[in-house]
Amino acid sequence: MTSRAFIAGCAGPRLSSDERAFFRAAAPWGFILFARNVEDPEQVRALVAELREAVGWSAPVLIDQEGGRVQRLRPPHWPDYPPAEPFGALYLKDATAALEAVRLNARAMACDLNALGIDVDCLPVADLRHPDGHGIIGNRAYGTAPGPVAALARAAAVGLLEGGVLPVLKHLPGHGRAPVDSHESLPRVNAPRAELEQADFAAFRDLADLPLGMTAHVVYADIDPDHPATTSRKVMDEVIRGFIGFSGFLMSDDLSMGALAGDMPARARDALAAGCDVLLHCNGRMDEMEAVAQAAPLLAGEAEARARRALDLRITPEPVDPAGLRAAVAAHLRAVA
């Protein structure tokens, strides 16, 4: 199926006639859901089906379901999941138990998503927690050292894949030192490149084979003082595809975030020119989506090949007992409670 290189949100829990017509004509590669799109399981399943019907194929449907603060599916219809931090604490006491707990936790989340038809989770977060970093990462990070963070992020990705859900590695090449929230303004990291390569970037290097990734709207001043990673050809070539060696399908972070400058067409063009494979636009505003769609080319070449390789990893998972998985995770985490 021919698709354009963008991922779109929608405004509410059901598609309007205008949204349905737009998606049919614009042919986004995928969709992303937020809390505004969620009421109950039956409604979410229906919305997912509507989105795919609009484009005429089983397009990927994404969601941010990390656990903790970043969890679009919540009680009473879905369980609360722990954030990353306690798994990192457990790793310091018992690495084997922590890796198993993370995998089981992700497998349980995948079960929830799979039941709704959602097949991409924007997890794992491989950002390091840093004392100078803004709290937007905070307890979403598995820890402060690249080795444990990469190992735990790998376990989360494995759990999702076992459950038929594709993982999205974020935020390349590292958001943990960002001193401000990129949803609101542009973070600038002034650490030397060598220091970043030994720490922040190193965690991602161990995860370079994951199928999908998301950029960071962060300036790394020692590499490109003028552009955040999302719109920096230098960071893309030398760090994300170069030093890290990320080989997967790479999406921008949300183009509507406050960190980026310029109007929406310019943001879209700049991200594509830097080397993003696909544009992510999340707020569901029709005027902005139309601008992104006009800037987005048809997926072709290596970008299309990366997208196909990722989607080929979607499977029909073996049945599991998600309540049993969550109970096993809780038992592991009681060791650090």
N, C-alpha and C positions, 0 to 999 in steps of 0.2 A: 504494500500500500504506500503510495506517495504521500509524504508528509512534509510540512514546513518545520524549520529548525527552531521551534519554540514550544514551551510548555505553558499552559494557561490555567488560571484559576477561574472560578465563577462566583457570582455575587451571593447566592443563597442556597437553601437546601433543595431547590428544584430549579431546573433550567427555565428561563424565560424563552419566549418564542424568538426574540432577537438573538439571544445567546445561541440557541439551537441553530438558527440560520447562519450566524457568524462562524461557528465551529465547522459546520458543513462546508462552507465556502473556503475558510482559511486553512483547514486541515492541520491543526497543531499535532505535533508528534505525541504529546501526552498532556495530562491534566494533573493538578494538585489540589487537594482538599484541605480546608482549615476548619476551625471550630464553627465558623458561621455556616458551614455546609453540613453540619452534623446535628441530627435530632435523635434518631434511634436506628437500630440495625436495619429495619425494613426500608426506611427512608434512604439510608446511605446506599444500600444495595440498588435501589431504584435509580438513584442519582448516578451511580457508577455505570449502570446499564444505559441510561440516557446519554451520558457523555460518549460512550463507545458507539452507540447507535448513530450519534451525530456525525462521527467521522468514518463510520462504516467498517471498523475493524477493532480488534482487541488491543486498543492503544493502552500504554502503561498509565496507571493511575497512582500518583504519589501521595504521601502524607508524611508529616513529621510526627513520628511516634517513638520518641526516645525513652520516655519515662520521666518522672519528676516534673519539672516546670514545663517541659516541652512535650506535651501529650495532647493531641487533638481529640482522641477518643477517651472519654472519662466516665466515671460512675454517674448515674446508676446503671448504665447499659454495658459499660466495660470496666474492668478492674484498673486500679491505680498500679503503676509499676514504679520501682525505685529508680532514682537517677544513677548516673555512672559512678559517683564518688564512693559509695559503700563497696562496690566491687573492687575499686582500686585499693581501699583499705584492707579488704580481705586478701587481695593478692600479696600484700606485704607480710601477711601471716601464713597464708597457704595458697601458693600460686595455682596449684592443681585444682583446688576447690573453687577458686575465683574464676578460672577459665571455664569450668563446667557450669558454674552458676550463671555466668554471662551468656553462654551458649543456650542454656535452658530458658533463660529469661527472653532472649530474642526469639527462640522457637515458639514460646507461648504467645508473644506479640504477633508473630507471623500467623499463628492460628487465628487470632482475632481478625487480622487484616484479610487473610485468605477467605474467611467466611463472608466478607463484604465485597469481594472482587477486587480489593486493593492489592496491587502486586509490586509496589516499590515503597520502601521505607527510607526516609532520609536519616539514616543511621548506618555506620557508627561515626561518632565524633572522635577524631584523633588529635584534636587540639590539646596542647599541654596547659595545665593550670599554672599560671604565673602570678607571683605576688603583685606585680605592677599592672596586671590585666584587669579590665573591666569585668564586673560580675555577670555580664551577658553569657560568658562561658561558665565560670564558677564550678558548681557541682555537676555540670554536664560533662566535665572532663574526668577521665579515668585516673589521672594522676599528674605528676610533675616530671616524670622521666620518660624518655622515648621508648625504651624497651618494654616496660610493663604496659604502657598505653597502647603500643602497637599490638602486643599479644592479646590484650583484652578486646581491642577493636576487631581484630581478626576473629576472635571467638564469637563476637556479636554477628559479624558478617556470615559466618558459617551457620549459626542458628537461623538467621533469616533465610538463607539459601535453602537449607534443609526444609524450611516451611513454605517454599514456593514463592518467596518474596525477595526481590532484588535489593541489595544494600546500596546506599549512596555514601561514599566517603566524603567527609567534610571537616573543616573548611580549608581546602588546599590553597597555599602551602602551610597554613597555620594561623589561627585567630587568637590563640591564648594570650599573647602579649598585648593585644590591641587595648589602648588605654580608654577608649570610648566605645559606645555601642554603635555598630555600623548600621543599625536600623535608623539611627538618628543623625549621625555625622560621620565624617571620614576619619578612621583611625590611622595613625602614623606610628610605625615601629622603627626606632632608631638603632636597634641592636646591630652590631657588625654581622656581615654575611657569614663569616666563619662560625660565629656563635649560633646563628640560626641553623646552619647546616648540621652542627653537632647536636642540636636539641630539637627545636620545633619542626624543622623539615625532616629530621631523621625518622620521626614516628611515621610519617607518610611514606617514606621510602620503603619501609617494610610492608606496605600495603598497596604497592604500585600496581598489582595485578587485579585489583578489584574492578568490577565491571562498570561502575558509575561513580562519578565524582562531582563535587561542587566547589566552586572557587570562593575565596575570601575577598570581601571588599576592604582590603587593607593595603596601605602603602608600606613597602619595605624600603626605607630611604637609602640604604647602602646598595640597593640593586637598581631600583627605579624610583627616584624621589618625586616624580611627577604623576605617576599613575598607580591606582590600586591594582592588585593582582588580576582582577577580572578584566581590566582594560589595558594591561601591560603586556605587550608582545615579549619584552625582555624577561619578565617573570615567567611567562608561559613557556617560552623556549628554553631558557637557561635553568629554571628551577622545577616547574611542574612536570614538563615533558623531559627535561634534561636531568638535573641532579636527582630528583625524586624518581623519574622514569615512569610516571603514571601513564598507562597505556589504554585506559578505559574511555568511555564516552563522557565528556566533560561538559557540565552545565554551569552557567553563571549562577551566583546567588541571585536573589530577587532583584530585578532591575528597578523596582519601585522604591527601594530603600534609600534612606537619606544620605548614605555615604557617596552616592554617585552624583556627578554633575551633568548638566545639560538636559535637553528635553528627551523624551522617550525614544524618538528615532535615533538621536545621537548616541544614547546609551547602548541601544541595540547594535548599531553599526560598530561602535568602539569595542564591544565585547566580542563580536564576531571577528573583527580585524585582529584582535589580540590572539585569537585562537580557540575561543570557546566553540564547542560543537553545537550547542543548543542553548537558547535563551530561556530563562525562567522568569515568568511574570506572574505575580501571586494575588494582587488585590482585587481582581475581578472587574475593574473599571473598564467599560467597553471602549472608551476613547483611547485609553492607553493600550489595550489589547490590539486594537486596530492598527495603531502605530507600530507595535512590535511585529505584528503579522506582515505588514508592508515591508519591513526591513529584513525579515527572515527569509532566507532562500529555501528552496527545496533541499531536503537532505540528500547528499550525494557524496561520492568519493569515499575518503577514509572516514569521514564523520558518519556516513551511513553504514559503513562496515562495522565501526565500533558499536553503533546502535544495535545492529543485527546480532552481533556477538553477545551483547548484554541480554537482549530479549530471548536469545536461544537458551539462556540459563533458567528461564521460567519453567517450573515443573509442577506436576500435580503431586502434592506431598502425601506421605503416608499419614494415616490418622493418628492423632495423639490425644491425650487427656490434658488439656491446658491447665485445669485446676491442679492436677497432680504435678505438672511442671512448676507452677507457681509455688506450690507447697515445698517442693525441693529447693527452689531458689531461696525461699524464706528461711528454711532450715540452715542453709549455708550462711546466710547473712546474719543469723543470730549470733554467730561467732564474733562479730564486730559491732553488735548493737550496743 
